[in-house]
Amino acid sequence: MRYKALLIDVDGTAVISEVRNQKVLEELALQGGFEIRDEHWEYLVGSGDEYIWEKICELEPDFADTYPSAAEFEAACIRGYAAHINEIRANIPVRDTVRMFRENARDVGAVSNSVHEVVEDNLSHTGYDMDDFAIVLG
């Protein structure tokens, strides 16, 4: 094996979680009086919770009445992602590749713009062995 290490993105690559993530974000946005529409996803998809909070607040300033800070919005997101954890699944070919790298004594790292806690929960829940990762950045 000529590769020395593998770095994988989590949401959308190692873990199929986009539908769950969008569902949670849409629910939270509605609670704050903002409806995320398809055109919003063009610039929100793949973004961190803080950026999403900022963008929603730009479009709907009253959103900050429900979620006064990005930190409070992010905390609500974390709770929502955990409540819907059974809606995600592993990307099996990626999980198999991680195992192959580890079996060949190669380092594997997981990277994400999600919160570290969410990244670890997503990987663990979908059957990844956390001991297989030399580093988890999130």
KOLMARNU-651485 format. One record per atom (N, C-alpha, C, CB): x, y negated, z negated; residue in three letters. Coordinates in steps of 0.05 Angstrom, whole numbers, padded with zeros to 5 digits, always signed. Glycine has a CB too. Layout:
BEGIN
XYZAla
...
***
This chain:
BEGIN
+00017+00023+00000Met
+00000+00000+00000Met
+00018-00024+00000Met
-00020+00000-00025Met
+00015-00042+00020Arg
+00033-00065+00022Arg
+00023-00089+00006Arg
+00035-00073+00051Arg
-00001-00088-00003Tyr
-00012-00111-00019Tyr
-00002-00110-00048Tyr
-00043-00111-00018Tyr
+00004-00133-00059Lys
+00014-00134-00086Lys
-00008-00139-00107Lys
+00035-00156-00088Lys
-00029-00154-00098Ala
-00050-00161-00117Ala
-00075-00167-00101Ala
-00042-00185-00135Ala
-00098-00168-00115Leu
-00123-00174-00103Leu
-00137-00194-00121Leu
-00141-00148-00100Leu
-00146-00216-00109Leu
-00163-00236-00122Leu
-00191-00235-00109Leu
-00151-00264-00121Leu
-00211-00231-00125Ile
-00238-00230-00114Ile
-00256-00252-00127Ile
-00250-00202-00118Ile
-00273-00263-00110Asp
-00294-00281-00120Asp
-00315-00263-00132Asp
-00305-00299-00097Asp
-00329-00274-00152Val
-00349-00258-00166Val
-00376-00260-00153Val
-00351-00266-00196Val
-00390-00283-00157Asp
-00417-00286-00146Asp
-00417-00287-00116Asp
-00430-00312-00157Asp
-00431-00267-00105Gly
-00434-00266-00076Gly
-00413-00247-00063Gly
-00431-00293-00064Gly
-00393-00239-00077Thr
-00373-00221-00067Thr
-00372-00196-00083Thr
-00345-00235-00066Thr
-00362-00197-00108Ala
-00361-00174-00125Ala
-00389-00166-00136Ala
-00342-00179-00148Ala
-00405-00187-00141Val
-00431-00183-00152Val
-00452-00197-00134Val
-00433-00194-00181Val
-00473-00183-00128Ile
-00495-00194-00112Ile
-00514-00208-00132Ile
-00510-00172-00095Ile
-00511-00234-00135Ser
-00525-00249-00156Ser
-00538-00274-00146Ser
-00506-00255-00178Ser
-00536-00281-00120Glu
-00545-00307-00111Glu
-00575-00311-00114Glu
-00538-00309-00082Glu
-00591-00290-00109Val
-00620-00292-00112Val
-00627-00298-00141Val
-00634-00267-00102Val
-00615-00284-00160Arg
-00620-00288-00188Arg
-00611-00317-00196Arg
-00605-00268-00205Arg
-00588-00325-00187Asn
-00578-00352-00194Asn
-00597-00373-00184Asn
-00550-00356-00183Asn
-00605-00371-00159Gln
-00623-00391-00147Gln
-00650-00391-00162Gln
-00628-00386-00117Gln
-00660-00368-00169Lys
-00685-00366-00183Lys
-00683-00381-00210Lys
-00693-00337-00188Lys
-00662-00376-00225Val
-00658-00389-00251Val
-00656-00419-00247Val
-00633-00378-00265Val
-00640-00428-00229Leu
-00636-00456-00224Leu
-00662-00470-00216Leu
-00615-00461-00203Leu
-00678-00457-00199Glu
-00703-00468-00190Glu
-00723-00470-00213Glu
-00715-00451-00168Glu
-00723-00450-00231Glu
-00741-00450-00254Glu
-00733-00473-00273Glu
-00740-00423-00269Glu
-00708-00476-00278Leu
-00698-00497-00296Leu
-00703-00525-00284Leu
-00669-00494-00302Leu
-00699-00527-00258Ala
-00704-00553-00245Ala
-00734-00561-00248Ala
-00696-00552-00216Ala
-00751-00542-00243Leu
-00780-00547-00246Leu
-00787-00556-00274Leu
-00796-00523-00238Leu
-00775-00543-00294Gln
-00780-00551-00322Gln
-00773-00580-00326Gln
-00764-00533-00341Gln
-00753-00590-00311Gly
-00745-00618-00313Gly
-00758-00636-00294Gly
-00715-00620-00309Gly
-00778-00626-00279Gly
-00794-00642-00261Gly
-00782-00646-00233Gly
-00797-00669-00272Gly
-00764-00628-00225Phe
-00752-00630-00199Phe
-00755-00603-00184Phe
-00722-00637-00201Phe
-00764-00605-00160Glu
-00767-00580-00143Glu
-00743-00578-00124Glu
-00794-00581-00127Glu
-00728-00557-00127Ile
-00706-00552-00109Ile
-00718-00540-00084Ile
-00684-00533-00121Ile
-00714-00553-00061Arg
-00724-00544-00036Arg
-00701-00533-00019Arg
-00738-00567-00020Arg
-00708-00520+00003Asp
-00688-00506+00020Asp
-00666-00525+00028Asp
-00701-00495+00045Asp
-00672-00550+00034Glu
-00651-00569+00043Glu
-00631-00576+00021Glu
-00664-00594+00054Glu
-00640-00573-00004His
-00622-00579-00026His
-00601-00557-00028His
-00637-00581-00053His
-00608-00532-00021Trp
-00589-00510-00024Trp
-00566-00513-00005Trp
-00603-00484-00018Trp
-00569-00530+00016Glu
-00547-00534+00035Glu
-00522-00545+00021Glu
-00556-00553+00057Glu
-00526-00560+00000Tyr
-00503-00571-00015Tyr
-00501-00561-00044Tyr
-00503-00601-00014Tyr
-00521-00547-00053Leu
-00521-00536-00080Leu
-00510-00508-00082Leu
-00548-00537-00092Leu
-00515-00492-00061Val
-00507-00464-00063Val
-00477-00461-00068Val
-00515-00449-00036Val
-00470-00444-00087Gly
-00442-00440-00093Gly
-00430-00461-00112Gly
-00427-00438-00069Gly
-00446-00480-00120Ser
-00436-00502-00137Ser
-00438-00494-00166Ser
-00451-00528-00131Ser
-00422-00507-00182Gly
-00423-00503-00211Gly
-00447-00517-00223Gly
-00398-00513-00224Gly
-00455-00509-00247Asp
-00479-00520-00260Asp
-00476-00550-00265Asp
-00484-00505-00286Asp
-00453-00559-00272Glu
-00449-00588-00277Glu
-00454-00604-00252Glu
-00420-00593-00287Glu
-00444-00595-00229Tyr
-00449-00609-00204Tyr
-00478-00609-00197Tyr
-00432-00596-00181Tyr
-00491-00586-00201Ile
-00520-00584-00195Ile
-00536-00604-00213Ile
-00530-00555-00200Ile
-00529-00605-00239Trp
-00542-00624-00257Trp
-00538-00653-00247Trp
-00531-00621-00286Trp
-00514-00660-00239Glu
-00508-00687-00229Glu
-00525-00693-00205Glu
-00478-00690-00223Glu
-00526-00675-00186Lys
-00541-00679-00161Lys
-00571-00682-00166Lys
-00536-00656-00141Lys
-00582-00665-00184Ile
-00610-00667-00190Ile
-00616-00694-00204Ile
-00619-00643-00208Ile
-00598-00702-00222Cys
-00602-00727-00236Cys
-00601-00751-00216Cys
-00581-00731-00258Cys
-00585-00749-00195Glu
-00584-00770-00175Glu
-00610-00772-00160Glu
-00561-00765-00155Glu
-00622-00749-00154Leu
-00647-00748-00139Leu
-00671-00753-00157Leu
-00650-00721-00125Leu
-00670-00745-00182Glu
-00692-00748-00201Glu
-00681-00756-00228Glu
-00708-00721-00203Glu
-00677-00782-00232Pro
-00665-00792-00257Pro
-00680-00782-00283Pro
-00665-00821-00258Pro
-00706-00777-00281Asp
-00721-00768-00305Asp
-00713-00739-00313Asp
-00750-00769-00299Asp
-00699-00725-00296Phe
-00690-00698-00302Phe
-00673-00698-00328Phe
-00673-00687-00278Phe
-00659-00720-00333Ala
-00642-00723-00357Ala
-00659-00724-00382Ala
-00624-00747-00354Ala
-00685-00729-00380Asp
-00702-00728-00403Asp
-00705-00700-00414Asp
-00730-00740-00397Asp
-00704-00680-00396Thr
-00706-00652-00404Thr
-00678-00641-00410Thr
-00719-00636-00381Thr
-00659-00647-00394Tyr
-00632-00638-00397Tyr
-00614-00663-00399Tyr
-00623-00618-00374Tyr
-00609-00674-00423Pro
-00595-00699-00425Pro
-00566-00699-00417Pro
-00597-00708-00453Pro
-00554-00675-00416Ser
-00526-00673-00408Ser
-00522-00648-00391Ser
-00508-00672-00433Ser
-00500-00648-00376Ala
-00492-00625-00360Ala
-00488-00601-00378Ala
-00467-00631-00344Ala
-00477-00606-00402Ala
-00472-00584-00421Ala
-00498-00570-00430Ala
-00457-00594-00446Ala
-00519-00586-00434Glu
-00544-00574-00442Glu
-00557-00559-00419Glu
-00563-00596-00452Glu
-00554-00570-00395Phe
-00565-00556-00372Phe
-00549-00530-00368Phe
-00562-00574-00346Phe
-00523-00531-00370Glu
-00507-00507-00367Glu
-00514-00485-00388Glu
-00477-00513-00369Glu
-00519-00494-00413Ala
-00528-00475-00433Ala
-00554-00462-00426Ala
-00530-00489-00461Ala
-00573-00477-00415Ala
-00598-00466-00406Ala
-00594-00446-00383Ala
-00618-00489-00397Ala
-00575-00453-00365Cys
-00569-00435-00343Cys
-00558-00408-00353Cys
-00549-00448-00324Cys
-00539-00410-00372Ile
-00527-00386-00384Ile
-00549-00368-00396Ile
-00506-00393-00405Ile
-00567-00380-00411Arg
-00589-00364-00422Arg
-00607-00352-00400Arg
-00607-00382-00441Arg
-00612-00367-00380Gly
-00628-00358-00358Gly
-00615-00335-00342Gly
-00635-00380-00338Gly
-00589-00338-00337Tyr
-00574-00316-00323Tyr
-00575-00291-00340Tyr
-00545-00325-00317Tyr
-00571-00294-00366Ala
-00571-00270-00384Ala
-00599-00257-00384Ala
-00563-00278-00412Ala
-00620-00273-00385Ala
-00647-00263-00385Ala
-00654-00247-00360Ala
-00667-00285-00390Ala
-00641-00254-00338His
-00647-00241-00312His
-00624-00224-00302His
-00653-00262-00291His
-00607-00214-00321Ile
-00583-00199-00314Ile
-00590-00173-00298Ile
-00567-00191-00339Ile
-00614-00162-00303Asn
-00621-00137-00288Asn
-00628-00142-00259Asn
-00644-00124-00302Asn
-00627-00167-00250Glu
-00633-00173-00222Glu
-00608-00174-00205Glu
-00648-00199-00221Glu
-00585-00169-00216Ile
-00560-00169-00201Ile
-00550-00141-00197Ile
-00538-00186-00215Ile
-00532-00138-00177Arg
-00521-00111-00172Arg
-00492-00114-00162Arg
-00539-00096-00152Arg
-00478-00093-00164Ala
-00450-00092-00155Ala
-00450-00091-00124Ala
-00435-00069-00167Ala
-00429-00103-00113Asn
-00423-00098-00085Asn
-00405-00074-00085Asn
-00409-00124-00071Asn
-00416-00051-00079Ile
-00402-00025-00083Ile
-00375-00024-00068Ile
-00420-00003-00074Ile
-00373-00032-00042Pro
-00347-00031-00029Pro
-00326-00048-00044Pro
-00350-00040+00000Pro
-00334-00071-00055Val
-00315-00087-00069Val
-00307-00073-00095Val
-00326-00115-00075Val
-00326-00062-00109Arg
-00320-00048-00134Arg
-00301-00024-00128Arg
-00345-00038-00148Arg
-00306-00010-00106Asp
-00288+00012-00099Asp
-00260+00002-00092Asp
-00299+00027-00075Asp
-00258-00021-00079Thr
-00232-00033-00073Thr
-00217-00041-00098Thr
-00235-00057-00055Thr
-00231-00052-00117Val
-00218-00059-00143Val
-00207-00033-00156Val
-00239-00072-00162Val
-00222-00013-00156Arg
-00212+00013-00168Arg
-00188+00024-00153Arg
-00235+00034-00168Arg
-00189+00022-00126Met
-00167+00032-00110Met
-00141+00016-00116Met
-00173+00029-00080Met
-00144-00010-00119Phe
-00120-00027-00126Phe
-00109-00018-00153Phe
-00127-00056-00126Phe
-00127-00015-00172Arg
-00117-00007-00199Arg
-00105+00021-00199Arg
-00141-00009-00219Arg
-00117+00039-00184Glu
-00105+00066-00182Glu
-00077+00066-00170Glu
-00124+00084-00166Glu
-00072+00045-00154Asn
-00046+00042-00141Asn
-00028+00022-00156Asn
-00049+00033-00112Asn
-00035+00018-00181Ala
-00019+00000-00199Ala
-00015-00028-00188Ala
+00008+00013-00204Ala
-00037-00038-00176Arg
-00036-00066-00166Arg
-00054-00083-00184Arg
-00046-00067-00136Arg
-00046-00108-00187Asp
-00061-00126-00203Asp
-00086-00136-00189Asp
-00045-00150-00211Asp
-00107-00140-00204Val
-00133-00150-00194Val
-00141-00174-00212Val
-00155-00128-00193Val
-00150-00195-00199Gly
-00161-00218-00214Gly
-00188-00225-00203Gly
-00142-00242-00212Gly
-00206-00234-00221Ala
-00232-00244-00213Ala
-00233-00274-00216Ala
-00255-00230-00230Ala
-00243-00288-00196Val
-00244-00317-00197Val
-00273-00326-00191Val
-00225-00329-00176Val
-00280-00348-00204Ser
-00307-00359-00201Ser
-00309-00387-00211Ser
-00328-00341-00215Ser
-00328-00402-00200Asn
-00333-00429-00212Asn
-00355-00427-00233Asn
-00340-00449-00190Asn
-00364-00403-00239Ser
-00383-00398-00260Ser
-00369-00399-00287Ser
-00398-00371-00256Ser
-00385-00401-00308Val
-00374-00401-00335Val
-00363-00373-00341Val
-00397-00408-00356Val
-00340-00372-00355His
-00326-00347-00361His
-00345-00326-00373His
-00304-00352-00381His
-00362-00334-00392Glu
-00381-00315-00404Glu
-00399-00302-00384Glu
-00397-00330-00426Glu
-00409-00318-00365Val
-00427-00308-00344Val
-00412-00289-00326Val
-00439-00331-00328Val
-00387-00296-00319Val
-00371-00279-00301Val
-00367-00252-00314Val
-00344-00293-00295Val
-00358-00252-00339Glu
-00354-00226-00352Glu
-00379-00210-00355Glu
-00341-00231-00380Glu
-00401-00223-00362Asp
-00427-00209-00364Asp
-00435-00197-00337Asp
-00449-00228-00374Asp
-00432-00212-00316Asn
-00439-00202-00289Asn
-00423-00178-00281Asn
-00437-00224-00269Asn
-00397-00180-00285Leu
-00379-00158-00278Leu
-00385-00133-00295Leu
-00350-00166-00281Leu
-00386-00137-00321Ser
-00392-00114-00339Ser
-00418-00100-00333Ser
-00391-00123-00368Ser
-00439-00117-00329His
-00466-00106-00324His
-00467-00090-00298His
-00486-00129-00323His
-00451-00097-00279Thr
-00452-00083-00253Thr
-00432-00061-00250Thr
-00448-00103-00231Thr
-00420-00053-00273Gly
-00403-00029-00272Gly
-00374-00033-00267Gly
-00413-00011-00252Gly
-00365-00058-00267Tyr
-00336-00062-00265Tyr
-00323-00057-00292Tyr
-00330-00092-00255Tyr
-00300-00045-00292Asp
-00286-00041-00317Asp
-00269-00066-00322Asp
-00268-00015-00315Asp
-00274-00080-00344Met
-00260-00105-00349Met
-00230-00101-00353Met
-00272-00119-00374Met
-00222-00076-00361Asp
-00194-00070-00363Asp
-00180-00070-00336Asp
-00190-00043-00378Asp
-00195-00068-00315Asp
-00183-00068-00288Asp
-00173-00096-00280Asp
-00203-00058-00267Asp
-00181-00117-00294Phe
-00174-00144-00286Phe
-00151-00155-00302Phe
-00199-00162-00289Phe
-00130-00162-00289Ala
-00107-00175-00302Ala
-00114-00203-00311Ala
-00083-00176-00283Ala
-00133-00215-00297Ile
-00142-00242-00304Ile
-00170-00246-00294Ile
-00122-00264-00292Ile
-00186-00261-00310Val
-00213-00269-00302Val
-00214-00299-00305Val
-00235-00254-00319Val
-00216-00313-00283Leu
-00218-00342-00283Leu
-00246-00351-00278Leu
-00198-00355-00263Leu
-00258-00364-00297Gly
-00285-00374-00293Gly
-00292-00392-00316Gly
-00305-00351-00292Gly
***
